[in-house]
């Protein structure tokens, strides 16, 4: 199984990919990961490739080979759409990370247009108000946990509980409660 996680710097993309990899390893599944990081400290693009299962090739997912695209931001979902295989599933957060150039008036960010584009080009899209669910859990910074919870509702090669357990091991104990709630809300959103 090939899972591509994309978003902006500071959204917890690397933590999310490590949680997926740790969950796979806990179930004795072979896994390879790789990250491509742009100006991550300035909300630049971050992409994590996760390949689960026996294989003899590298950790980068080829174009049109990802089974799942998990995008924590709409523009990053559109940017990484070429990696999603035909018939693949995509979970897209509808909450935009607005680039500085848009804030300064130098360009525009058409969220509804991006979401329409994604809906037209993905066979199985799931759109989540991940920021709203993270806020409901207690902290908008738990958006990545909302997305992992949603991912756990898909047919993964390991139980969703393993994914939550792996993620919590990577997080400081004082944040476990809010992140567990965020995970549960993300899972519920996709199960409905």
Buried (B, 14 or more C-beta within 10 A) or exposed (E): BBBBBBBBBBBBBBBBBBBBBBBBBBBEBEBBBBBEBEEBEEBBBBBBBBBBEEEEEEBBBEEEBBBBBBBBBBBBBBBBBEBBBEEBBBBBBBBBBBBEEEEEEEEEBEEEEBBEBBEEEBEEBBBBBBBBBBBBBBBBBBBBBBBBBBBBBBEBEBEBEBBBBBBBEBBEEEBBEBBBBBBBBBBEBBEE
